Amino acid sequence: MLRILYLTCCLLILFTAHTFASPQIKDFSADSEFSEVKISPDGKYLGVILIEDEKRTLLILNLETMKPTNAVKFSGDEEVGSYYWVNDERVVLQKLYKHAQRESSDYYGELLAVNYDGSKSKYLFGYNGGTSTGTSISNNEAIRASAFVLDTLKDDDKYIYVMAYPWNRQNYAYTLAYRVNVYSGKRKRLTTSPIANARFLVDNNEEVRFSFATDKKNNDQLFYYENGEWVDAERIKGGLTDFYPLSFTEDNKSIYALANGEGATRAVYEVELATAKHKKIIQHDVVDPFMTWVSDQTNSLYAVEFENGYPEYQFVDTESAKAKALQQLMAAIPDHRIRIVSETVDGNTLIVAAMNDRNSGDYYLFDRKKLKLKFLFAGNAALDPSEMSEVRPISFTNRDGITIHGYLTLPVGMKEHKNMPLVVNPHGGPHGPRDLWVFNSENQLLANNGIAVLQVNFRGSGGYGKAFEESGYLAWGTKIQYDIIDATQYVIDQGYADKDRVCISGGSFGGYSALMSPMLAPDMFKCAVGVAGVYDLEQMYKTGDVPESYSGGAYLEEVLGTDIQRLRAMSPTHNVSKLKAKILLIHGEEDERAPIEQYEAMAKALEQANYPFQKEIWRKEGHGFFNAENREKYYDIMLKFIKENLNVK
């Protein structure tokens, strides 16, 4: 059955009706049924990633009939990664590998191509290529490098640009840029980055113009291609810091860039290349830009997305076609975050994603000329958004007089949200990530069982300006945890939470906080769940993939310091005597970010103190749960533990 809604702007929306059953744990833990929906440049075909036999498959549909024309599904341990429409008939895709010893897939840099109907399949780029011809333009010879699509060259049906990171025995490489034929795989090197681990920016004439990265000490590096050579672009920055180029203006004479300049938050600037004059275009008083949106037609920046509680948008040019389309979509699908994720080459037909705190994501087809919006797919059709819980932005003043922001998930169906059981859910990172107004399946599961959930953008979180993020440096076990504790007390004081029924549960750095906060406020938390956590900060310098990375050592010294006494004072392994909460530790043996040695150190400290705890170890999982079945088991264990300790029936 179809329900039709007419809007004042003559926009037509078609909805399909769903029949929902009461949600089960498996519904919250399931992978998205459909993702990465993309339309072909001519608008005739639709690509979509779906999970089949626990592997990613690319399905190509005829848009008019919605019938499959081809399915790209690898055999054995291979699956489809990201993919790109490179012309009206052809798709370039990554090949991933699943491993028997772990659940997550690996990408070794291989690119393949195939037509919408399955014809003309070709291995384009990677270590399994053909035989070398010994020429600069080779017949798809093997190359030991990891490739990523740099630019699909919308005006060229035969070629794409690829950036490749050569393999070596070091943790850095000088990035290469190639022009690659999407039918034959023949390639020609365009340039080599002057700096390691760099990215490139291509201008509107399809010239590689910028190379940018951070060095081993985490300092920004920016180079500009001029008169046949790479030159240091410090002049172009004009005193701006944390400079990140976004796109060129249509005339190629200026670029838009993210940077820190005047004000506490990062802004979008227009920078004139010839004179280095910069003009601030957009800045928010409270938060940094969350995402920036560049038109596929003009390659120019048209919108900036912010999140100060709820999503909001500012437009570079409110009269541009893309800005008008986004505004129409926001009016047609209110109270949602709107994303234009794919479009035809003429810009008249768009694939739109809409999501919010109760909806993990729906896909629509938007005809911009007819102002017609048609529902395509739900990311998770088993969950009825009307049965999900509100995620409400909050803010409060912490003990040091600083405004801290966060989110409170309020269980649906309650007459009043008073004296509820509460789970505090600190985010990972801690530096860079932040919590957002989004659908969170774990938190929705807790709320579905009558438990409120608190998320805190503590000092050190990204998104609130450089000074706010740096205020969490050297303070993992102090200021950051105090913000989490103060936020919990705020929610209790406001009457939302029952002070005698509070638990804390988090993953990665959140797992660290789940153990550290109860050590600083032992009477506040009845239980704690640490998932893939780091518990011994000294050990972070010795194990895991952070110290092995190019700038990992410098990062750890900057955010943790090297004072052994401070590291031990901030490590849960050295503070077990302060605990009162019931403890559940969950870890994957294949975790490379927080290796199993972190769990073993925490378990040993608890055992030596004769402190009882519950544990669950996954042999094949890494830093999180990549397998839906494992995620379901984790949710079940976590939920039972929390409900038992918070006396929730």
Buried (B, 14 or more C-beta within 10 A) or exposed (E): EEEEEEEEEEBBBBBEEEEEEEBEBBBBBBBBBBBBBBBBBBBBBBBBBBBEEEBBBBBBBBBEEEEEBBBBBBEEEBBBBBBBBBBBBBBBBBBBBBEEEBBBBEBBBBBBBBBBEEEEEBBBBBEEBEEEEEEEEBBBBBBEBBBBBBBBBBEBBBBBBBBBBBBEEEBBBBBBBBBBBBBEBBBBEBBEBBBBBBBBBBBBEBEBBBBBBBBBEEEBBBBBBEEEEBEEBBEBBBEBEBBBBBBBBEEBEBBBBBBBBEEBBBBBBBBBBEEBEBEBBBBBEBBBBBEBBBBBBBBBBBBBBBBBBBBBBBBBBEEBBBBBBBBBBBEBBEEBBBBBBBBBBEBBBBBBBBBBBBBBBBBBBBBBEEBBBBBBBBBBBBBBBEBBBBBBBBBBEBEEEBEBBBBBBBBBEEEEBEBBBBBBBBBBBBBEBBBBBBBBBBBBBBBBBBBBBBBBBBBBBBBBBBEBBBBBBBBBBBBBBBBBBBBBBBBBEEEBBBBEBBBBBBBBBBBBBBBBBBBBBEEBBBBBBBBBBBBBBBBBBEBBBBEEBBBBBBBBEBBBBEEEEBBBEBBBBBBBEEBBBBBBBBBBBBBBBBBBBBBBBBBEBBEEEEEEBEBBBBEBBBBBBBBBEBBBBBBBBBBEBBBEBBEBE
